[in-house]
Amino acid sequence: MDSYFNFVIADILTMSPSEMWLVLPIGFAVIILLLGASAFMSGSELGFFSLSPQQLLKCRSSTSKVERGIASLLDNPNRLLATILIMNNLVNVSIATISNYLMLGVIDESQGQGLEVFLLTITVTALIVFFGEVMPKVIAGQNAFAVAKFASSPMSLLSTFLFPFSWILMQMGILVEKLIKRKGYNVSVDELQDALEMTTSSDETTYEEKEILKGIVNFGTISAKQIMRSRIDINAFGVEMNFHELLEEINESGYSRVPIYRDNLDKIEGILYIKDILPHLDESKDFAWQKLIKKNIYFIPENKKIDDLMRDFQRKRVHMAIVADEYGGTSGLITLEDIIEEIIGDINDEFDSKDLEFDRVDNFNYTFEGKTSIHDFCKVLNIDPSYFSEIKGESESLGGLLLELFGRLPRVGEKKRFRNFIFAVMTMDKKRIKTVKITLKEAKAATTEA
């Protein structure tokens, strides 16, 4: 092969000027054809790999031979990509080689060729980039399906013809992948948060969209304990109730499924689905409704991450789990809706109560219920959930956080400061803190200056 190219170069160099000017138009015509081939390959690549799932589904179910050819090529995308890369590189190298041979025949070697070679390199690169890459990909990006249909038949022939070479290229790729053993990047949540802040700084991104993106980033770090309904707020019924008492409780609750317990919440008997009661509404109070209880209770530990829990819900086809503490007692309850709300925000229906969880007095003063979770409190004030990690201990509610800060059960009106927050106990009963006032330190500084 080398001797052949040496012969060609020698033949070009020994041509007379008149013979060389006859060869130049042919050479330029070949270069133009090769640029067209390069454009075809680049456009085909974007055309094939920009098809939407709907377009690909249409191709697979189509009676058109061309459209079924598109689906057949994309059934083995690695082979298609290898074919395109081989042809594209072969064409581009040919353009550079022919251009160089033509220059050797025109320029006098005795006058030096350094500047000419540099200019030729710049020119050929610009031609390949613009006509062979940019322009066809712009066209293909706007007409992906039409380009794919146009390229389907030629690409099928090339894929068959170049299969030995593309197979070698694919095997080399597989070998390199095994040697590298790529396991992905270790990106921390903080790094993802920083990237999110940069990408959502545009005015085109709405507040709701930003909150959804933040929910997705933090999804894998949230535990069931952080978002569960605590034990004291669980709406559950005793198994000893008669049927009419049960119906009254169900009517007031508005839930579609409720836990049923015996003696206390630590002894959950099962889950009662309200739809199972509907056919028996006319029964007497002695109706044995307990036979409708589903025994397939799903218990989870407090530290279970909600991304894992979501997959469990999907696999087990359940919508509710009982959160158990380290002693096996009932710590709380979590539903599929609770998990989804961590991404898209609160979901309210006609049965959801409008109980006040927090009240914004001004930019620096808020009142929260003591049962509000620290996780929800941080979401409202847009601060990192780990802000209180060093002091909250095992607590997951604001009331529990204040107990950790005071080290005892505080009195109404007592205050405690932590970093940029001043916590004041507003109301409480004998056992727990009911409402808390939160003041940001910046407010006090502003008032003093005024």
Secondary structure, DSSP 4 states (H G I P E B T S, - for coil): -HHHHHHHHHHHHT--HHHHHHHHHHHHHHHHHHHHHHHHHHHHHHHHHT--HHHHHHHHH---HHHHHHHHHHTSHHHHHHHHHHHHHHHHHHHHHHHHHHHHHHS-GGG--HHHHHHHHHHHHHHHHIIIIIHHHHHHHHSHHHHHHHHHHHHHHHHHHTHHHHHHHHHHHHHHHHHHT-------HHHHHHHHHHHT-STTS-HHHHHHHHHHHHGGG-BHHHHSEEGGG---EETT--HHHHHHHHHHH--SEEEEESSSTTSEEEEEEGGGTGGGTTS-TT--GGGG-B----EEETT-BHHHHHHHHHHHT-SEEEEE-TTS-EEEEEEHHHHHHHHH-----TTS-----EEE-SSSEEEEETTSBHHHHHHHHT--GGGGHHHHTT--BHHHHHHHHHSS-PPTT-EEEETTEEEEEEEE-SSSEEEEEEEEHHHHHHHHH-
